[in-house]
Amino acid sequence: MTSLTLVRRIRARPAVVFAAVTCAEGIAHWWGPDAGPVLLAESDARVGGSFRVRFRMLDGTEHESTGRYLELVAPERVVMSWQWTAGGDPDERGSVSRVVIELTPIETGTELTFTHERLQTEAARVSHERGWTGALHKLEHYLSTAT
């Protein structure tokens, strides 16, 4: 198994970033690797609660992921299980991985450390790194215009 970690500095307070990564309205603005739309965003942000997100990429393919919130410490930390239910990386079908989002206040806003753990293959790690890089870029853009 393998993992990836991405770090971003976002010009928004940790509480604003926390809301954007846990509430359905916020998720709908940034999930997915490219400018394709989020078609469905559901989130029950409580320990044991679930999320479900379906998005369409610019190439027309649709992907859906789901998981459960394992840990929520507002506005500092989100830990959730992660599983593809439609589309996604073929190496990851049927497996459950884990996403950890840590939010640290900094002078200019928030340092976000995003880790996706327990990926099955190096190819899946590379694919997810590309996807999450695009999604986090969208999150930065969304929060720069929303706050």
DAURUR-V311493 format. One record per pair of residues at least 4 apart in sequence whose ideal C-beta (glycine too) atoms are under 8 Angstrom apart, sorted by the first residue. I is the first residue (numbers start at 1). J is the second residue. D is the distance in whole Angstrom. If there is no record, write none. Layout:
i=I j=J d=D
i=I j=J d=D
This chain:
i=1 j=117 d=8
i=1 j=118 d=5
i=1 j=119 d=6
i=1 j=120 d=6
i=2 j=119 d=5
i=2 j=120 d=8
i=2 j=121 d=7
i=2 j=122 d=6
i=2 j=124 d=8
i=2 j=125 d=5
i=3 j=115 d=6
i=3 j=116 d=6
i=3 j=117 d=4
i=3 j=118 d=7
i=3 j=119 d=6
i=3 j=125 d=7
i=4 j=115 d=7
i=4 j=116 d=5
i=4 j=119 d=7
i=4 j=125 d=5
i=4 j=128 d=6
i=4 j=129 d=5
i=4 j=132 d=7
i=5 j=113 d=7
i=5 j=114 d=7
i=5 j=115 d=5
i=6 j=113 d=8
i=6 j=114 d=5
i=6 j=115 d=8
i=6 j=129 d=7
i=6 j=132 d=6
i=6 j=133 d=6
i=6 j=136 d=6
i=7 j=111 d=7
i=7 j=112 d=7
i=7 j=113 d=5
i=7 j=114 d=7
i=8 j=111 d=7
i=8 j=112 d=5
i=8 j=114 d=7
i=8 j=136 d=5
i=8 j=139 d=8
i=8 j=140 d=6
i=9 j=106 d=7
i=9 j=108 d=6
i=9 j=109 d=7
i=9 j=110 d=7
i=9 j=111 d=6
i=9 j=112 d=8
i=10 j=17 d=6
i=10 j=109 d=5
i=10 j=110 d=5
i=10 j=111 d=8
i=10 j=112 d=6
i=10 j=139 d=7
i=10 j=140 d=5
i=10 j=143 d=6
i=10 j=144 d=8
i=11 j=108 d=6
i=11 j=109 d=4
i=11 j=140 d=8
i=11 j=143 d=7
i=11 j=144 d=6
i=11 j=147 d=7
i=12 j=16 d=4
i=12 j=17 d=5
i=12 j=20 d=8
i=12 j=109 d=5
i=12 j=110 d=6
i=12 j=143 d=4
i=12 j=144 d=8
i=12 j=146 d=8
i=12 j=147 d=5
i=13 j=17 d=7
i=13 j=75 d=8
i=13 j=105 d=7
i=13 j=109 d=6
i=13 j=110 d=7
i=13 j=147 d=8
i=14 j=18 d=6
i=14 j=75 d=4
i=14 j=76 d=7
i=14 j=103 d=4
i=14 j=104 d=7
i=14 j=105 d=5
i=14 j=110 d=5
i=15 j=19 d=7
i=15 j=74 d=7
i=15 j=75 d=4
i=16 j=20 d=7
i=16 j=110 d=8
i=16 j=143 d=6
i=16 j=146 d=8
i=16 j=147 d=6
i=17 j=21 d=6
i=17 j=75 d=7
i=17 j=103 d=5
i=17 j=109 d=8
i=17 j=110 d=5
i=17 j=112 d=6
i=17 j=139 d=8
i=17 j=143 d=7
i=18 j=22 d=6
i=18 j=74 d=5
i=18 j=75 d=4
i=18 j=76 d=8
i=18 j=78 d=7
i=18 j=103 d=6
i=19 j=23 d=5
i=19 j=26 d=6
i=19 j=75 d=8
i=20 j=26 d=4
i=20 j=27 d=8
i=20 j=29 d=7
i=20 j=30 d=7
i=20 j=139 d=6
i=20 j=142 d=7
i=20 j=143 d=6
i=20 j=146 d=8
i=21 j=26 d=7
i=21 j=27 d=7
i=21 j=78 d=6
i=21 j=101 d=6
i=21 j=139 d=7
i=22 j=26 d=7
i=22 j=27 d=8
i=22 j=43 d=6
i=22 j=45 d=4
i=22 j=69 d=8
i=22 j=72 d=7
i=22 j=78 d=6
i=23 j=27 d=7
i=23 j=43 d=6
i=23 j=45 d=6
i=24 j=28 d=6
i=24 j=41 d=4
i=24 j=42 d=6
i=24 j=43 d=4
i=25 j=29 d=8
i=25 j=41 d=8
i=26 j=30 d=7
i=26 j=142 d=8
i=27 j=31 d=5
i=27 j=38 d=7
i=27 j=41 d=4
i=27 j=43 d=6
i=27 j=51 d=7
i=27 j=53 d=6
i=28 j=38 d=5
i=28 j=41 d=4
i=29 j=38 d=8
i=29 j=138 d=7
i=29 j=139 d=8
i=29 j=142 d=4
i=29 j=146 d=8
i=30 j=135 d=6
i=30 j=136 d=8
i=30 j=138 d=4
i=30 j=139 d=4
i=30 j=141 d=8
i=30 j=142 d=5
i=31 j=38 d=5
i=31 j=41 d=7
i=31 j=53 d=5
i=31 j=55 d=6
i=31 j=135 d=6
i=31 j=138 d=8
i=32 j=36 d=6
i=32 j=37 d=8
i=32 j=38 d=6
i=32 j=55 d=4
i=32 j=56 d=8
i=32 j=57 d=7
i=32 j=63 d=8
i=32 j=131 d=8
i=32 j=134 d=7
i=32 j=135 d=6
i=32 j=138 d=7
i=33 j=57 d=7
i=33 j=130 d=6
i=33 j=131 d=4
i=33 j=132 d=8
i=33 j=133 d=7
i=33 j=134 d=3
i=33 j=135 d=6
i=34 j=57 d=6
i=34 j=58 d=5
i=34 j=134 d=6
i=35 j=58 d=6
i=35 j=138 d=8
i=36 j=55 d=6
i=36 j=56 d=5
i=36 j=57 d=4
i=36 j=58 d=5
i=37 j=55 d=7
i=37 j=56 d=6
i=38 j=53 d=6
i=38 j=54 d=7
i=38 j=55 d=5
i=39 j=54 d=5
i=39 j=55 d=6
i=39 j=56 d=6
i=39 j=62 d=7
i=40 j=52 d=7
i=40 j=53 d=7
i=40 j=54 d=4
i=40 j=64 d=8
i=41 j=52 d=8
i=41 j=53 d=5
i=42 j=50 d=8
i=42 j=51 d=6
i=42 j=52 d=5
i=42 j=53 d=8
i=43 j=49 d=8
i=43 j=50 d=8
i=43 j=51 d=5
i=43 j=52 d=8
i=44 j=49 d=3
i=44 j=50 d=6
i=44 j=51 d=7
i=44 j=69 d=8
i=45 j=49 d=6
i=45 j=51 d=8
i=45 j=69 d=6
i=45 j=72 d=6
i=46 j=69 d=6
i=46 j=72 d=7
i=47 j=69 d=6
i=47 j=70 d=7
i=47 j=71 d=7
i=47 j=72 d=6
i=48 j=68 d=6
i=48 j=69 d=7
i=49 j=68 d=7
i=49 j=69 d=5
i=50 j=66 d=6
i=50 j=67 d=7
i=50 j=68 d=5
i=50 j=69 d=7
i=51 j=66 d=7
i=51 j=67 d=6
i=51 j=68 d=8
i=51 j=69 d=7
i=51 j=80 d=7
i=52 j=64 d=7
i=52 j=65 d=8
i=52 j=66 d=5
i=52 j=85 d=8
i=53 j=64 d=7
i=53 j=65 d=6
i=53 j=66 d=8
i=54 j=62 d=6
i=54 j=63 d=7
i=54 j=64 d=4
i=54 j=86 d=7
i=55 j=62 d=7
i=55 j=63 d=6
i=55 j=64 d=8
i=56 j=60 d=7
i=56 j=61 d=7
i=56 j=62 d=5
i=57 j=61 d=5
i=57 j=62 d=8
i=57 j=63 d=7
i=61 j=87 d=6
i=62 j=86 d=6
i=62 j=87 d=6
i=63 j=84 d=7
i=63 j=86 d=6
i=63 j=87 d=3
i=63 j=88 d=5
i=64 j=84 d=7
i=64 j=85 d=5
i=64 j=86 d=4
i=64 j=87 d=7
i=64 j=88 d=8
i=65 j=82 d=6
i=65 j=83 d=7
i=65 j=84 d=6
i=65 j=85 d=7
i=65 j=88 d=7
i=66 j=83 d=6
i=66 j=85 d=5
i=67 j=80 d=5
i=67 j=81 d=4
i=67 j=82 d=5
i=67 j=83 d=6
i=67 j=96 d=8
i=67 j=99 d=7
i=68 j=80 d=6
i=68 j=81 d=5
i=69 j=78 d=7
i=69 j=79 d=7
i=69 j=80 d=5
i=70 j=79 d=4
i=70 j=80 d=6
i=70 j=81 d=6
i=70 j=98 d=7
i=71 j=77 d=6
i=71 j=78 d=7
i=71 j=79 d=4
i=72 j=77 d=7
i=72 j=78 d=6
i=72 j=79 d=8
i=73 j=77 d=4
i=73 j=78 d=8
i=75 j=103 d=6
i=76 j=102 d=7
i=76 j=103 d=6
i=76 j=104 d=8
i=77 j=100 d=7
i=77 j=101 d=7
i=77 j=102 d=5
i=77 j=103 d=7
i=78 j=99 d=8
i=78 j=100 d=7
i=78 j=101 d=4
i=79 j=98 d=7
i=79 j=99 d=7
i=79 j=100 d=5
i=79 j=101 d=8
i=80 j=98 d=7
i=80 j=99 d=5
i=81 j=96 d=5
i=81 j=97 d=7
i=81 j=98 d=6
i=81 j=99 d=8
i=82 j=96 d=7
i=82 j=97 d=5
i=82 j=98 d=6
i=82 j=99 d=5
i=82 j=116 d=7
i=83 j=92 d=8
i=83 j=95 d=7
i=83 j=96 d=5
i=83 j=97 d=7
i=84 j=88 d=3
i=84 j=89 d=7
i=84 j=92 d=6
i=84 j=93 d=6
i=88 j=92 d=6
i=88 j=93 d=7
i=89 j=93 d=8
i=89 j=123 d=8
i=89 j=124 d=5
i=89 j=127 d=5
i=89 j=128 d=7
i=91 j=119 d=8
i=91 j=120 d=5
i=91 j=121 d=4
i=91 j=123 d=6
i=91 j=124 d=4
i=91 j=127 d=8
i=92 j=97 d=7
i=92 j=119 d=7
i=92 j=120 d=6
i=92 j=124 d=5
i=92 j=128 d=8
i=95 j=118 d=8
i=95 j=120 d=5
i=96 j=118 d=7
i=97 j=116 d=6
i=97 j=117 d=6
i=97 j=118 d=4
i=97 j=119 d=6
i=97 j=120 d=8
i=98 j=116 d=7
i=98 j=117 d=5
i=98 j=118 d=5
i=99 j=114 d=7
i=99 j=115 d=7
i=99 j=116 d=5
i=99 j=117 d=8
i=100 j=113 d=8
i=100 j=114 d=8
i=100 j=115 d=4
i=100 j=117 d=7
i=101 j=112 d=7
i=101 j=113 d=7
i=101 j=114 d=5
i=101 j=115 d=8
i=102 j=112 d=7
i=102 j=113 d=4
i=102 j=115 d=8
i=103 j=110 d=5
i=103 j=111 d=7
i=103 j=112 d=6
i=103 j=113 d=8
i=104 j=110 d=7
i=104 j=111 d=4
i=104 j=113 d=7
i=105 j=109 d=8
i=105 j=110 d=6
i=105 j=111 d=8
i=106 j=110 d=7
i=106 j=111 d=5
i=112 j=136 d=7
i=112 j=139 d=8
i=114 j=132 d=6
i=114 j=136 d=6
i=116 j=125 d=8
i=116 j=128 d=5
i=116 j=132 d=6
i=119 j=124 d=5
i=119 j=125 d=5
i=119 j=128 d=6
i=120 j=124 d=5
i=121 j=125 d=7
i=122 j=126 d=6
i=123 j=127 d=6
i=124 j=128 d=6
i=125 j=129 d=6
i=126 j=130 d=7
i=127 j=131 d=6
i=128 j=132 d=6
i=129 j=133 d=6
i=130 j=134 d=7
i=131 j=135 d=6
i=132 j=136 d=6
i=133 j=137 d=7
i=134 j=138 d=7
i=135 j=139 d=6
i=136 j=140 d=6
i=137 j=141 d=6
i=138 j=142 d=6
i=139 j=143 d=6
i=140 j=144 d=6
i=141 j=145 d=7
i=142 j=146 d=6
i=143 j=147 d=6
